[in-house]
Structure formats: structure tokens, C-alpha cells
Amino acid sequence: MALQNTTDRGNWNSKLGFVLAAAGSAVGLGNIWAFPNQVADNGGAAFLIIYLICCFLVGYPVMVAELSIGRKTRKNPVGAFKSLGRGNPFFPVIGFWGLLCGTMILTFYNVVAGWTLGFVFEEVFHFLGQDAVSAFFADLGNGNKNALFSALFMTGTIVIVAGGVSGGIERATKTMMPTLVGILLVMIAYVIFQDGAGEGLRRYLTPDLSKVNTGLVLSAMGQAFFSLSLGMGALITYGSYLNRDQNIPQAAAYVTLSDLLIAFLAGFLIMPAMFVAQNQGIAIMDPQGNLISSTGLVFNVLPAMFHSLGGGIGLVLGVLFFLLLSIAALTSTISLLEVPVSYVIDEHGVGRKKAAVAMGLFVLAFSLGVSYQTSLIGVLVNIFNNIGLPLGGMMICLFLGYFWKTENALLEMEDGFPGVSENSFGKIWPKFVRFVCPVLIAIVFVTSLQALL
Ligand code: TRP
């Protein structure tokens, strides 16, 4: 039994493999869709600067916390809090809360991921002049189509997760991440030279400081949490497969920087693309004079732009763009599914393949509900992203800071980073986990709660 568990749990094969997998988890719709939207809405570089600060002040310390809990216990989030919580029945609740949030986030994330995959077909059929078929794939409200694509997307996710940590997740992300970066760069290189792109770049890189207010800081913090995959134990789980010779603070820095870099690059694509679209006569402002964002931007403005570029180039760019989104989403859905899968493997002794299929189908059942009732997405985002993740992140910090103790976490980090307890990281990081992060997160949490009530 013990032997079977060790085999089923798995390990990352290489340091690069871990960084790519964790960066794959982080880089997702949050970077390529939500980040540029937030930039468009919130005064360009003003948002960018505050977002950077949030990632470093809150995101990075919490990521180090999650990875060290994971590597210390070599368990899923529930098991991790059980084993560090020394029999206290409350602590595993933090793990269960994460499990619940992750599962619920996956139910709608999977539907949105299905939309992006559907648009690959939308672009192809538009090119072929099959307007009715193309419109079918573009219809976000079509329940049967949503259900079909959710099922497809979940199948892909299950197959990769069932393949194991190094044989499935690591192998898949090792090819998908470079592909993603390649597509992003090719698209930027094309779009940036089109008429109108300059105006988009100017808006992106000029901070409109008049837009800075508490609301902006709070959205930047929420975005940092979601984008870095923090607060529900995804990185506890990924950390549990880390070898002892790996340097946790350094690995977390690589993951944070890659996530930031991809978000930053996505801004170089989306912001210019909006103004290229405007140059082609496509409306990019809503009646209130704000830039169109969110679903309208990704699924209306950008496809309209690809269509008006016309011919082969419109097809190629359109297909590439939606493939880019689908790949980014897939490397994230696998991390979301891996959390409940690792839970049933560790805590209930189920084999990996069975666990992946069972949990995947369980989540898919909810996803099918969301497919037919897409208005649920907003509700789920509010509860599980906006409240659930910050709450989880705060509990993780408080648990580590006041119960397990930062000294013990630093001791864990000594493996792979000798001397860390004594150097400046070892002096500063504990203060962040104990005070700075919980206080900042509490502010976000209370404010999002107020917005909801
Ligand atoms: N970070 C991903 C994105 O930006 C989404 C994601 C994957 C996530 N795993 C997560 C968010 C765990 C929160 C928790 O799209």
C-alpha cells in the first residue's frame, strides 16, 4: 500500500520540468485574457506597476509558503494540513476549503476554455465561407455546444493528469509552454506593425495615474492571486512532487517572473490589436466611452479583427490566437484537476488513473450544468475566486506564520538553499508571511465581500 502510494504520487524529473509545470499552472486565461482586460480598464501602465508590486509583495511570499508546506509533507493540501496540524481538526479544513475552491473554479474555467477551443473552429469555418457553421461555434450561449467542448476539454485534461506527474503533466507542459511563447511572439510581431497598433502601445505603456485608487489596487491584488494560482493549494500539491535538492525561493521566483512576463507580453498583443481593430472600423469602446473588455473583447472584437484582416492571414492569426488561449487554459486546468486527484490518491489510496477519471467526470458533471447556464460563471467567480482564494491564502499564511512557524519552513528550505535561514531572504520573508500578506489580503477580502453584499 505504502509502496503503491509512492509510485502513484510521482515526482518532477527535473528542475526545469517543475518550473514549466508550475508556470503552466500560473499562465492561463488569467494572463492572456484577464490581465490585458484589467490593463485596458485601469489606466494602462498604472495597473501594470501596481500589479507588479502585488505579485512581489503578496504573491511571491505566499507561493514560497505553499511550496514549502507541500515539499515538507509530500501530501495533497488536506493531507498536508493534517500532518502539520498535529491532530487539530480545524487545520485540514483549510485544505478542504482549497479543494472546494479549486474544484468549483475548474467547473467554470473548463467551460470558458471550451469557448476558446470552439473559436478555433469558428475561425476555420469563417475562412471557408460557412457563416452559419462559424456562428454556431461562436455562440457562447449554446448549451449543447458548450457541453460538447467542455467534455472535450475535460477529456484532454484527464488524459494528461492520468499520465502522472512526470509522464503526463511535466511532459505535456514541456511542449506546450514553449509553443505558447512561440505563438505569442509571432502574433505580437505581426500585430505590432499594423496601422493603429502604435496607439494601443501608447495606452499600454503610459500610466494614467488619475485612475489609481483603492479599487485598482484591489483588482490588481485579486488578479495576482488568481494568475499565480495561489490560495487553494495547487502549489502545495505541485510542491509535494519537488525533490529535496531544489531551491524553493529560487523556483518560486522563476515561476512568478514567467507568469509576469507572459502577462506583460500578452498586453503587447491585446492592446495594439484593439486599436488595429478600431482602425478597421470595429467598435472598441462601449457607449460609456470605456474600452470593451472581458468576453466582448476576446470573443467579439478580436474575431471581428481577424475576419477583417481577411484571407489567409486572418485565418492564421485567428486560429493561432485561439490555440494560444486553449493551450494556456489546458496547462492550468491540469493543475486544477491535479489537486482533487492527489487528494483521493493520498487519502483514499485510489490509483492515479482511476482518480483522474473519477474526479474529472465529477467536475465535468458540474461543468455541464454551467454549460447550459452560463450566467452561473459570474456567481462562481465571485464566491470562489474573489472570496475563496484570498481567504485560503490568508489561512495558509496564518497557519504557517503562527502554527507551523516560519523557522520550520525555513529549515525545510535549507535543503536546496543552504544558509537561507540566515540570509536576507530568511530575515524578510517571515515578516511578509506573518504580517504583510495577511493584512493586505484581509483588506482585499473585506472589500470584495463588501462589493458582493
Ligand atoms: N492561474 C491560472 C490562470 O491565470 C488559473 C489557475 C490555475 C488557478 N490553477 C489555479 C487559479 C489555482 C487559482 C488557483 O488562468
Boltz pocket constraint, residues with backbone or C-beta under 6 A from the ligand:
constraints:
  - pocket:
      binder: B
      contacts: [[A, 24], [A, 25], [A, 26], [A, 27], [A, 28], [A, 29], [A, 30], [A, 31], [A, 102], [A, 105], [A, 225], [A, 226], [A, 227], [A, 228], [A, 229], [A, 230], [A, 231], [A, 232], [A, 234], [A, 328], [A, 332], [A, 333], [A, 335], [A, 336], [A, 389]]
      max_distance: 6.0
